[in-house]
Amino acid sequence: MTRSSFLSLVMVFMNDAELIRIVSENRVFAIVRAQSAEVALRAAEAAIMGGIRLIEVPLATPGSFRVISELRHRFGDRVCVGAGSVMSYEQIDRASKSGAQYIAMPHTSAPLVEASRRARIPAIIGALTPTEVAAGTILGVPLITVFPAASLGGPDYVAVLTSRMPDARLSVAGGVGLENISDYFAAGAAAVSVGGRLFSKGDLQNENYAAIAERARSILRLAGIA
């Protein structure tokens, strides 16, 4: 199968219910930020070798769409790969064409959510305040990312949100690491996103991908996955 025919098959693979199921089973997003597409690919592969199945490639990563396409081609349905920091209709279109299985935006935008639905790709939105979380719940998105959670109290803040809005399915991003993952899940988070605490600058610069894989395993153990 050629890459173009492969991507034509996977472009409509994911729906909201399927994403919710995969997130509930895996619970940890790896946010892959790197200085080049090649480093991003190797870092993502290390996280996958460590057991993480939810991979997000922010569009600020050089060659981000190529990274998404290559990960989908290499790993198929063994992982769930999305485009992060999506802010425009063009980016939704390019993410879909690259084979992304979901998009994640740092804010709440009803027009972009609707555009993602037309493209048959689930949207994860960003929110911080209770009003924003409520707005996201009304939009019916599969997941709302509280970002940056650490700025408003971390796990304690998430616990307040989940106690007041139990129907909101919340992920957490910003300052998530080994020291607080368990606390976020105890607070009611459905998932966490880990970036710099998984892909440290030192490991990326030194090409220490084994350390990234081992850190991924530790994160999953704290998340109750491994």
DASUL-V651697 format. One record per run of one state. SS is the DSSP state (h for helix, s for strand, l for the rest). FROM is the first residue (numbers start at 1). TO is the last residue. If there is no record, write none. Layout:
SS:FROM:TO ; SS:FROM:TO
//
This chain:
l:1:2 ; h:3:10 ; l:11:15 ; h:16:26 ; l:27:27 ; s:28:32 ; l:33:36 ; h:37:49 ; l:50:53 ; s:54:58 ; l:59:63 ; h:64:78 ; l:79:79 ; s:80:84 ; l:85:88 ; h:89:98 ; l:99:101 ; s:102:104 ; l:105:109 ; h:110:118 ; l:119:121 ; s:122:127 ; l:128:129 ; h:130:139 ; l:140:142 ; s:143:146 ; l:147:148 ; h:149:152 ; l:153:154 ; h:155:164 ; l:165:169 ; s:170:172 ; l:173:180 ; h:181:186 ; l:187:190 ; s:191:194 ; l:195:200 ; h:201:205 ; l:206:208 ; h:209:222 ; l:223:226
//
